[in-house]
Amino acid sequence: MSSVHAIPFETTTAEVSYPDADGTEVEAECVLLRIAVPTAEVAALLAQYDPTSGTSPLVAVARPIARELLDELRRYTEEGSL
């Protein structure tokens, strides 16, 4: 189980600029989620991640983190903030 958590009630929307996958600058209204990753877990999480592999990280590592972020996104939209 992951100790990575979205921080409830610190989620917001904002206009942001960021580079797309091809380097093109994109400007869009986005939902900004604040997450907390315990510093004691950072090295272990990164050790399990290979950015050159399409199957990394393992589902057992990635799914709890994804669910935490999606749960916060759902909470944010259900409260009518989006």
C-alpha contacts under 8 A as a table, 3 or more apart, distances in Angstrom:
res1	aa1	res2	aa2	distance
1	M	61	V	7.79
1	M	64	P	6.76
2	S	61	V	7.19
2	S	64	P	6.11
2	S	65	I	6.65
3	S	37	V	6.73
3	S	38	P	6.87
3	S	41	E	7.97
4	V	35	I	6.95
4	V	36	A	5.63
4	V	37	V	4.74
4	V	38	P	6.98
4	V	65	I	6.20
4	V	68	E	7.63
5	H	35	I	5.49
5	H	36	A	5.24
5	H	37	V	6.83
5	H	65	I	7.44
5	H	68	E	6.07
5	H	69	L	7.48
6	A	33	L	6.67
6	A	34	R	5.70
6	A	35	I	4.21
6	A	36	A	6.21
6	A	68	E	6.29
6	A	69	L	5.93
6	A	72	E	6.34
7	I	10	E	5.96
7	I	11	T	7.43
7	I	33	L	7.54
7	I	34	R	5.59
7	I	35	I	5.64
7	I	36	A	6.81
8	P	11	T	6.68
8	P	72	E	6.71
9	F	76	Y	7.84
10	E	33	L	7.14
10	E	34	R	6.40
11	T	31	V	7.04
11	T	32	L	5.66
11	T	33	L	4.84
11	T	34	R	6.30
11	T	72	E	7.95
11	T	76	Y	6.99
12	T	31	V	5.72
12	T	32	L	5.36
12	T	33	L	6.98
12	T	81	S	7.91
13	T	29	E	6.69
13	T	30	C	5.44
13	T	31	V	4.39
13	T	32	L	5.74
13	T	82	L	7.82
14	A	29	E	5.45
14	A	30	C	5.60
14	A	31	V	6.65
14	A	32	L	7.10
15	E	27	E	6.89
15	E	28	A	5.50
15	E	29	E	4.22
15	E	30	C	6.18
16	V	27	E	5.58
16	V	28	A	5.68
16	V	29	E	6.24
16	V	30	C	6.71
17	S	25	E	6.63
17	S	26	V	5.44
17	S	27	E	4.29
17	S	28	A	6.61
18	Y	25	E	5.67
18	Y	26	V	5.40
18	Y	27	E	6.60
19	P	22	D	7.57
19	P	23	G	5.02
19	P	24	T	5.38
19	P	25	E	4.45
19	P	26	V	5.91
20	D	23	G	5.05
20	D	24	T	5.13
20	D	25	E	6.07
20	D	26	V	6.24
21	A	24	T	7.37
33	L	69	L	7.53
33	L	72	E	7.83
33	L	73	L	7.79
37	V	41	E	7.02
37	V	42	V	6.92
38	P	41	E	5.46
38	P	42	V	6.76
39	T	42	V	5.33
39	T	43	A	8.00
40	A	43	A	7.23
41	E	44	A	5.39
41	E	45	L	6.17
42	V	45	L	5.22
42	V	46	L	6.17
43	A	46	L	5.21
43	A	47	A	6.00
44	A	47	A	5.04
44	A	48	Q	6.47
45	L	48	Q	5.38
45	L	49	Y	6.67
45	L	61	V	7.90
46	L	49	Y	5.09
46	L	50	D	7.98
47	A	50	D	7.84
48	Q	56	S	7.50
48	Q	57	P	6.00
48	Q	58	L	7.56
49	Y	56	S	5.53
49	Y	57	P	4.83
50	D	53	S	5.53
50	D	56	S	5.61
50	D	57	P	6.80
51	P	54	G	7.61
51	P	56	S	6.92
53	S	56	S	5.44
55	T	58	L	6.65
56	S	59	V	7.96
57	P	61	V	6.29
57	P	62	A	6.01
58	L	61	V	5.33
58	L	62	A	6.19
59	V	62	A	5.01
59	V	63	R	5.42
60	A	63	R	5.91
60	A	64	P	7.12
61	V	64	P	6.43
61	V	65	I	7.16
62	A	65	I	5.38
62	A	66	A	6.10
63	R	66	A	5.01
63	R	67	R	5.96
64	P	67	R	5.10
64	P	68	E	6.14
65	I	68	E	5.15
65	I	69	L	6.44
66	A	69	L	5.24
66	A	70	L	6.10
67	R	70	L	4.99
67	R	71	D	5.84
68	E	71	D	5.19
68	E	72	E	6.37
69	L	72	E	5.23
69	L	73	L	6.22
70	L	73	L	4.89
70	L	74	R	6.06
71	D	74	R	5.06
71	D	75	R	6.15
72	E	75	R	4.97
72	E	76	Y	6.08
73	L	76	Y	5.08
73	L	77	T	6.26
74	R	77	T	5.21
74	R	78	E	5.95
75	R	78	E	5.17
75	R	79	E	6.21
76	Y	79	E	5.48
76	Y	80	G	6.91
76	Y	81	S	5.89
76	Y	82	L	7.05
77	T	80	G	5.24
77	T	81	S	5.54
77	T	82	L	5.11
78	E	81	S	7.43
